Amino acid sequence: MSGAALDFSRQRSASADPLFRRILAAGAAAGGILLLVITGYLIAYSSPLWAIQSPISFLTTPAWITGIEQADGSVLEVYGAASVIFGTAATSLIAVIFAAPIGILGAVYLVEFAPRRLAAPLAFLVELIAAIPSVVFGLWAVGDLSNRLRDSIEWWIASSFGQIFPWLSEDPTAPASDSVFRAGFLLAIMILPMIVAVSREFLRSVPISLREGYIGMGATRWEAIRDVVIPTARVGLIGAVLLALGRALGETIAVTMVIGNAEGIPSSLFLPGQTIASKIANNIGETSGAIPLASMVALALSLFLLSFFISLAVRLTLRRFSQVRIVS
Amino acid sequence: MMLDMVSEKSKRAKAAVPAEQHQGSPATTPADQGGVLALGGVEAFYGSFRAVNNVSLEVQPRAVTALIGPSGCGKSTLLRTINRMHETIPGATVKGSITLDGIDLYDADVDAVRVRRVIGMVFQKPNPFPTMSIYENVAAGLRLLGRTPKSEMDGVVESSLRRAALWDEVKEKLKQPGTSLSGGQQQRLCIARAIAVQPRVLLMDEPCSALDPVATLKIEELIRELAADYTIVIVTHNMQQASRVSDSTAFFSMDENRAGYLVEAGPTPMIFTSPKESLTESYVAGRFG
């Protein structure tokens, strides 16, 4: 008995494969080209500044003086990014200090303790917070949160530790209307959903069999979380915090609205300051001339490099995570 | 020595505080000749679903008892009621009584966490803790009990690994992660980990189902050796395994409501050659399941 003739000749649909592959390759290449274009722009357009000031001096000088005419007729120009780099680092660190423990503990609660009917809606709510535009956060902070923080946490820290650490002091009769601390705290709220969501994924990826193995040898649930679940997910949790840190570094509009935009490194966290992003947002509208524009681009370049190294760290950390073999 | 599984709080209330059972005793043989396990009318539920119906069973001390039966007959669930792991699943409950050397493990005063220190468990898939070294995996149970001097801990780790027939293979690499071992070695590591805290009973939930035949044979030899010191209850899908390793066999099946029940139990040769029930006979003959 013979069946129909076999036919293995190439079908037309197969010829779509190379085309599809080219479209995908073009998409991937676009990403790389874009990165090169932006890097090239940042380097090229910041170069006029390097003619009058070295990059080292730019990064280490706190003063920022745009063209003041001196008595002798010369113009004084100093472009120093140190104070805005300080502001960026301080706000981001404050954000991480508050958001990392709360976010990770929140994720532990969602994964380990929340009743199943509660866990999914709670996780969804947290993710909704991430969808709130930052200008809305900024407005809320200006109108409400900022004053509450001043009268609660900020006041408490200043009155408890201000005597010992001047950088935590505050004039009790006239607290500043804006502060680095409040910007950092607002950032903490803004990055919290990201830390919860990413940590939750990594905690959930820890196999039940590991928890059961430990509980089965006489551990309490808390001990299983402390000794097995968190250590197994550890690298992922670090990745979650670094990812959120990257977001905090670049956040612009909300920070600009509450940080006070004052020049110089503030003597206390409870005084106004500014970050790289908020300075660019504030000054770009009134900047003209090659060197002042170059100074803005130089600020952008430093923020770009800072974020770049943070995301590089994220990639390297998460790569290590995937190498940790998990038995499921 | 008295079994001590009563929760700390109620112990204080009674003002009679026996010494912590395991602390400071380096040997890995059981502290005494106990290990008599008795199940009376045990029923296990997932929510309202009854997975195990009215099981009564006397388990021989320091012998191997195999629980066999078709998939879904509740044998794993029953095993997990013995060390009170069943109740860690949300909505899961247990009725009936399970006693170990006369103490009801489900008594209101009994702390489930302390029950699990006396009744160790080995799981279906080897589950060494990936962030812990081979040494730390074995030491994990003792660390939970409190501080143990380094020299003593070294002794327990070595004797447990020797007992689990793994020492010669890992003594040069105790600091490497437990997950770096092969599947069969990982399972023997999990057995070493379980016996390091000197349990009286070892529960094994299909311990060889993820292993190749050679590794399976090694685990089976080990189970035979461990039976000299521990009461072992093993769930297995593999009837040859049950006949090779066990002294007694309990055969389970499912009733019309899908609840598992005990068909019959007895010495393994009897169950495999001249069972009382025809259902057992057709199962061990491979006619269903």
Contacts between the chains, C-beta under 8 A, distances in Angstrom:
chain1	res1	chain2	res2	distance
A	115	B	90	7.6
A	116	B	90	6.9
A	207	B	127	7.4
A	209	B	123	6.0
A	209	B	125	5.9
A	209	B	127	4.3
A	210	B	127	5.6
A	210	B	129	6.1
A	210	B	130	7.4
A	212	B	85	6.8
A	212	B	88	7.5
A	212	B	123	6.6
A	212	B	127	7.4
A	213	B	123	6.2
A	213	B	127	4.2
A	213	B	128	7.9
A	213	B	129	7.0
A	213	B	190	7.1
A	214	B	129	7.0
A	214	B	140	7.1
A	215	B	85	7.1
A	215	B	88	6.1
A	215	B	116	6.9
A	216	B	83	6.6
A	216	B	85	5.8
A	216	B	116	5.8
A	216	B	120	7.3
A	216	B	121	4.0
A	216	B	123	7.3
A	217	B	116	6.5
A	217	B	117	7.1
A	217	B	120	6.4
A	217	B	121	7.4
A	217	B	140	6.8
A	217	B	141	4.5
A	217	B	144	7.1
A	217	B	193	6.7
A	217	B	194	6.5
A	217	B	197	6.6
A	218	B	113	5.7
A	218	B	114	6.8
A	218	B	116	4.5
A	218	B	117	3.4
A	218	B	141	6.4
A	218	B	144	5.8
A	218	B	145	7.7
A	218	B	197	6.8
A	219	B	113	7.2
A	219	B	144	5.5
A	220	B	113	5.5
A	221	B	88	8.0
A	223	B	144	6.3
A	227	B	129	7.8
A	227	B	140	7.3
A	228	B	129	5.5
A	228	B	131	7.6
A	231	B	129	7.9
A	231	B	131	4.0
A	231	B	132	8.0
A	232	B	129	7.4
A	232	B	130	5.7
A	232	B	131	5.5
A	234	B	131	7.2
A	324	B	130	6.0
A	324	B	131	7.6
A	325	B	130	6.2
A	325	B	177	7.8
A	325	B	179	4.8
A	326	B	130	5.6
A	326	B	179	7.8
A	327	B	125	6.7
A	327	B	126	6.5
A	327	B	127	5.9
A	327	B	128	6.9
A	327	B	130	6.7
A	327	B	179	5.9
A	327	B	186	7.3
A	328	B	125	7.5
